[in-house]
Amino acid sequence: MLGTSGRPGVTEKPPPPNWILVHPTYQQMKTLEVGDSAQVHAAFLVYMDLAEVRRWKEVSCVKSPELQVVLLEGREKEGAPVHTVLPLPVDQSLSHKSIRHVLDRGFPVLLCAVASDSTLVYQRMTDGLVTPDPPVGPFQDVGRRQHRKRRQQH
């Protein structure tokens, strides 16, 4: 007998149509009772990306009582600092006050926008302004130099 795996004698069952609903982490997120099922679904998709695709370590979910959302905490790799991830559906608004609550937790923060097609976009959040790193490469600022030379010639 040839199963669905292509190996003789091995039959693999396809996952149930609503496998997300029976996943232990999704069930754990539901017990946090945040009330917003779209945010819980977004948090689960981000959890799966961090834990299964990006292989983050010690990914866990916690409730933010002030915001009534599921936050994720985890480490990018063993020994790295803990990051807080705020997963939000793209159509959900975010206030300065809610960002402040997440930043006040004391960990580096990633905001993850979750689109309706499950696309995930991560944005690093900081407490205050951060000076960007200078560009890397053989760049020269010839525009200003040429302008200065033209001014000096006149």
Secondary structure by P-SEA (a helix, b strand, c coil): cccccccccbbbbccccccccccaaaaaaaacccccaaaaaaaaaaaaaaccccccccccccccccccbbbbbbbccccccbbbbbbbcccccccaaaaaaaaacccbbbbbbbccccbbbbbbbccccccccccccccccaaaaaaaaaaaac
